[in-house]
Each structure stands twice: as structure tokens, then as C-alpha cells.
Amino acid sequence: MKLPLPRGRWALLLPAFVGAAWLAAFGDKTPSGADRRDLAATPSVARPASAAPVPRSVGRPAPAPAAVAIEAIVPRSELLREGASARVDLFSPVDWTPPAKPVSAPPPPPSAPAVAVVAEVPLTLPYRVIGKKLEGEQWEVFLERDGGSAIARNGTQLEGSYRVERIEPPAMLLTHVPSGRSLSVAIGEAR
């Protein structure tokens, strides 16, 4: 068995544990000096708290004990209100639906029609350019997205969102089909 503590700690803890166990088993369990005399002098019958001596202050008379009022026991019939039944049906049906909310007046119509302001969000191509090649007289651009690849040529559409308008290194011109906006993507110099 491998010990989780370093050897130095075990060297200190093991003798302390053995010593504590020896004291618990064989140590003297009788009270010391003054406590022994008190045990011999006290009777084995417990005294009520009211008979215990009250400590006195030097030069002052002891305060009178406080009077404790004990209330009389009242019969159950007197505790119940008149007309209240002593039995309560714990399993009676209860309606837990919340009360209906008050109906408020509908909000007034807007005074002037609000014009929606559409902020121009810059277009970004969801593809990454991984290369290009001149095939005959036409350029092809190789694109990658989420582990898949695509080849872009003039006039092709990429997932129906972007249409390739023109490929002329160092740029490729695309049109975002839903908005009709143009996007220029750098593809590198022709070599």
C-alpha cells in the first residue's frame, strides 16, 4: 500500500496517533484534585434549579427571584370560535387557478409609421481561398469551407448565395445574390 503522505509526516503523525490511542485506553479517567472532593461531597440526587444557591454580589442584597406566571389549561371547546367546526377536511378540492388579470385598454396606435433603418453590414465570404489555376483561357479559384471544397469559375454560383462575376488576378469579383451587393476577394497575383 502506498502511503499518501511523505515519510517525514508519517514519522511525526504515527507516534502521535499511538500516544493518543494509549492515553484513551489506559489513561487516568478520574477527575483531578478539587473536582474529586466536589464529587464526594455532592449527593447523587439532582436538585431543582430554584433550590440552587444564587451568587451574591459583595455588599449588595440578593435580588428577589422573578415570579413566573403559569397559564391555566383552557378546554378545546373554548378555544374554537363559535360556529367553527373542529373537523377540517384535508382532502377537499381546492381551486389553484390564479385570479383573472384585469383587462387593460389596448395601447394607442403609433402616431407616425416607423421607418426601419437597415444598417449596411459588410459582406464576408464564408469561404477561404486555398489556390487558383489558369485552365486554358479561364481562371479557376479553389475555395474551402468547413472541410469541404468548391471550384469557382466565371458565372458559377456558390451555394446559391454568391455568383462569380469575374476572376482577374489579384481579385475575384462576386455578387451576393439575395442583396445584389458586390464583393471583391483577394486571390493573389497571377504567376
C-alpha positions as CSV (number, residue, x, y, z in Angstrom):
1,M,0.0,0.0,0.0
2,K,1.4,3.4,-1.0
3,L,1.2,6.0,1.8
4,P,-0.2,9.3,0.6
5,L,1.9,11.4,3.0
6,P,5.7,11.9,2.7
7,R,7.8,9.9,5.1
8,G,8.6,12.9,7.2
9,R,5.0,13.5,8.1
10,W,4.4,9.8,8.9
11,A,7.4,9.9,11.2
12,L,5.6,12.6,13.2
13,L,2.0,11.6,12.9
14,L,2.3,7.8,13.7
15,P,3.9,8.3,17.2
16,A,1.3,11.0,18.0
17,F,-1.5,8.7,17.0
18,V,-0.1,5.7,19.0
19,G,0.3,8.0,22.1
20,A,-3.3,9.3,21.8
21,A,-4.7,5.8,21.5
22,W,-2.7,4.6,24.6
23,L,-4.0,7.6,26.6
24,A,-7.6,6.9,25.5
25,A,-7.3,3.2,26.5
26,F,-5.1,3.3,29.6
27,G,-5.1,6.9,30.9
28,D,-6.5,8.0,34.2
29,K,-10.2,8.8,33.8
30,T,-10.8,10.2,37.4
31,P,-11.1,14.0,37.8
32,S,-8.2,15.8,39.3
33,G,-7.8,17.2,42.9
34,A,-10.6,19.7,43.7
35,D,-13.0,18.0,41.4
36,R,-12.6,14.7,43.4
37,R,-13.6,16.5,46.6
38,D,-16.7,18.0,44.9
39,L,-17.8,14.7,43.6
40,A,-17.6,13.0,47.0
41,A,-19.5,15.8,48.8
42,T,-22.4,16.1,46.3
43,P,-25.4,13.9,46.7
44,S,-26.4,11.7,43.8
45,V,-29.9,13.3,43.7
46,A,-30.2,16.3,41.4
47,R,-31.6,19.5,42.9
48,P,-34.1,21.7,41.1
49,A,-32.8,24.9,39.6
50,S,-34.8,27.0,42.0
51,A,-33.0,25.4,45.0
52,A,-29.6,26.2,43.6
53,P,-27.7,28.9,45.5
54,V,-27.9,32.4,44.0
55,P,-24.5,34.1,43.8
56,R,-24.4,37.3,45.8
57,S,-22.5,40.5,45.0
58,V,-20.3,41.8,47.6
59,G,-22.1,44.4,49.8
60,R,-25.4,44.2,47.9
61,P,-28.5,42.2,48.9
62,A,-29.5,39.4,46.6
63,P,-32.3,40.2,44.0
64,A,-35.7,38.6,44.6
65,P,-36.4,35.7,42.3
66,A,-38.7,36.6,39.4
67,A,-42.3,35.4,39.6
68,V,-43.2,33.0,36.7
69,A,-46.8,33.1,35.6
70,I,-48.2,29.8,34.6
71,E,-51.3,29.9,32.5
72,A,-54.3,27.6,33.2
73,I,-55.2,24.9,30.7
74,V,-58.2,26.0,28.6
75,P,-60.6,23.4,27.2
76,R,-60.6,22.9,23.4
77,S,-64.2,23.9,23.1
78,E,-63.5,27.3,24.4
79,L,-60.5,27.8,22.1
80,L,-62.6,27.1,19.0
81,R,-64.6,30.1,17.8
82,E,-68.4,29.8,17.9
83,G,-69.7,28.2,14.7
84,A,-66.3,26.8,13.7
85,S,-66.1,23.1,13.2
86,A,-63.5,21.0,14.9
87,R,-63.1,18.9,11.8
88,V,-61.2,20.2,8.8
89,D,-61.4,18.2,5.5
90,L,-57.7,18.0,4.4
91,F,-58.6,16.3,1.1
92,S,-61.3,18.7,-0.1
93,P,-60.8,20.0,-3.7
94,V,-59.0,23.3,-3.9
95,D,-59.1,25.7,-6.9
96,W,-55.4,26.7,-7.6
97,T,-56.0,28.8,-10.7
98,P,-54.9,32.4,-10.2
99,P,-57.5,35.1,-10.4
100,A,-58.1,36.6,-13.8
101,K,-56.0,39.7,-14.6
102,P,-57.9,42.9,-15.2
103,V,-58.3,43.8,-18.8
104,S,-56.5,46.9,-19.8
105,A,-57.1,49.2,-22.7
106,P,-55.1,48.4,-25.9
107,P,-52.1,50.6,-26.5
108,P,-52.8,53.6,-28.7
109,P,-51.7,53.3,-32.3
110,P,-48.4,54.9,-33.2
111,S,-48.7,58.5,-34.4
112,A,-46.3,58.1,-37.4
113,P,-45.3,54.9,-39.1
114,A,-41.8,53.9,-38.1
115,V,-39.3,53.5,-40.8
116,A,-37.0,50.6,-40.4
117,V,-33.3,51.5,-40.7
118,V,-31.2,48.7,-42.1
119,A,-27.6,49.1,-41.4
120,E,-25.2,48.1,-44.1
121,V,-23.4,45.0,-42.9
122,P,-20.2,44.4,-44.7
123,L,-20.2,41.2,-46.7
124,T,-17.7,38.5,-45.9
125,L,-17.1,35.4,-47.9
126,P,-17.7,32.3,-45.9
127,Y,-15.0,30.5,-47.9
128,R,-11.2,30.5,-47.6
129,V,-9.2,30.8,-50.8
130,I,-6.8,27.9,-51.0
131,G,-5.5,28.3,-54.5
132,K,-6.0,29.2,-58.2
133,K,-5.2,27.8,-61.6
134,L,-5.3,29.1,-65.2
135,E,-7.1,26.4,-67.2
136,G,-6.9,27.2,-70.9
137,E,-8.0,30.9,-71.1
138,Q,-10.1,30.8,-67.9
139,W,-9.1,31.1,-64.2
140,E,-10.3,28.7,-61.6
141,V,-10.2,29.5,-57.9
142,F,-10.2,26.7,-55.3
143,L,-12.2,27.5,-52.1
144,E,-12.6,25.7,-48.8
145,R,-15.4,25.8,-46.2
146,D,-15.9,23.5,-43.2
147,G,-13.7,20.8,-44.6
148,G,-15.4,20.9,-48.0
149,S,-14.1,22.4,-51.2
150,A,-15.5,24.2,-54.2
151,I,-14.2,25.4,-57.5
152,A,-15.2,28.9,-58.7
153,R,-15.3,29.8,-62.4
154,N,-16.8,32.8,-64.2
155,G,-20.6,32.6,-64.0
156,T,-20.8,29.9,-61.3
157,Q,-22.9,30.2,-58.1
158,L,-21.6,29.2,-54.7
159,E,-24.5,27.6,-52.7
160,G,-27.0,29.9,-54.3
161,S,-25.7,32.8,-52.2
162,Y,-22.8,34.2,-54.3
163,R,-22.4,34.4,-58.0
164,V,-18.9,34.7,-59.5
165,E,-18.9,37.7,-61.9
166,R,-15.2,37.9,-62.9
167,I,-11.9,36.3,-62.0
168,E,-8.9,38.5,-62.8
169,P,-5.9,38.1,-60.5
170,P,-5.3,39.6,-58.0
171,A,-9.0,39.8,-57.2
172,M,-12.2,37.8,-57.8
173,L,-15.5,39.8,-58.1
174,L,-18.6,38.2,-56.6
175,T,-22.3,39.3,-56.3
176,H,-24.3,38.5,-53.1
177,V,-27.5,37.2,-54.8
178,P,-30.0,38.0,-52.0
179,S,-28.9,41.6,-51.6
180,G,-27.4,42.3,-55.0
181,R,-24.2,43.8,-53.4
182,S,-20.8,43.2,-54.9
183,L,-17.8,41.7,-53.0
184,S,-14.2,41.7,-54.1
185,V,-12.0,38.9,-52.8
186,A,-8.2,38.9,-53.0
187,I,-6.8,35.7,-54.7
188,G,-3.2,36.7,-55.2
189,E,-1.1,37.7,-58.2
190,A,-1.1,35.8,-61.5
191,R,2.1,33.7,-61.8
